[in-house]
Each structure stands twice: as C-alpha cells, then as structure tokens.
C-alpha cells in the first residue's frame, strides 16, 4: 500500500499534462505575433499600392481635361497695364495673365477624367475606398504658361479618408495573451497621400 504522503510526493513530481498547459499559455502569444505580422504586412502593401495609384492618377490627370469645373483653357490677359504681346510668358510681368488661383473638387463619377482614373486605380485600393475619397486640385503657376496660350496648372490628385481593416481578431488574441480587456481597433485610418505634376495641355494626352 502506498502511503498518503508518498502519493503527494509522486503527484508533485508528476509532469503529465504540463506540455498542454504550456501550449495553452504560449499559443495565444504566438498567434497574436503571427497574425499581427500578416495584417501589418497587408497594411504596408496597401499603403505602397495606394501611393503607386496616386502616381498613376496624377500622371493621367495631367494630360486629360480637368476633373473640376471652372478650370480655364486659355491664359487670358490680366489687369497688368503692360502691353506685352500674346506669347509672352505669364511671369514676365505681374498680373500679365488673368489670375485663376486654386480650383479643387472631389472625385465625381460623372466626370470623364475622374471616372477614367477611378476605373484604373480603384481595383488596387482598399475595398472601402470610393471615388469620393479622391480630390483634384489645379493650381495656377505663371511659370508654366504664356499669354494667350493654353492654361497649364500644377495638377494634384489626393487620396484621403480611406480606412484599413484588420482581418484577424487581434483584440481577442491580445486579451487571451494577458493584455486584459484589449481595445485594439479593428480599423486604422490610412494617411493622406497626394502627388502633384505640372499639367501638359489638359486635353487627350497630346504634348502641350
């Protein structure tokens, strides 16, 4: 007969099941790290693709008709008293060409240029992105045009308001790993990104 104190001693040295306990402790931490690497890798890839999409969008916008209403097609004479002839660079005298300033508008599928750009870049942006997340800006630059010639602004395409969504339950895994009631978000706002290029002729791809 095994005496009680011997049984207690044997129980204290029995290691059956310790591997299972250790795995239960380590597994949530391992899964948290592994799945976080996957999701943050997706975040990096989405950011890189969005930046490349903006580069492509600005290149197209620079050689297409304006995506915003009100962008002029010609540099008209401004209020300068100078009688410099047509063909003179706009920066040759103050207010030689009529001031236009900055014109900005959101992406609109009813505009042919915005629709063309969205059709090309939409598939590589995060699923929640829409054409309304794009904005187009046309800034006057007197060094780019001449009096009576085509209006050539600096064209900027910007992406903002896009949200990245995590696909793995990081908050639940963090809680299992001992982080208490984790409040890790399931979404993350992506940073605003934009690309600017000097316009060409804002026509159909012809060199200005």
JOBELWO-V624119 format. One line per field, one symbol per residue. burial: b if it has 9 or more other C-alpha atoms within 8 Angstrom, else e. Layout:
BEGIN
burial = ???
END
This chain:
BEGIN
burial = eeeeeebeeeeeeeeeeeeeeeeebbebbebbeebbeebeeebeebbebbbebbbbbbbbbbbbbbbbeeeeeebebbebeeeeeeebbbeeeebbbbeeeebbbbbbeeeebbbebbeebbeebbeebebebbbbbbbbbbebbbbbbbbbbbbbbbbbebbbebeeebbebbbbbeeeebeeebebebeebbbbbbbbbbeeeeee
END
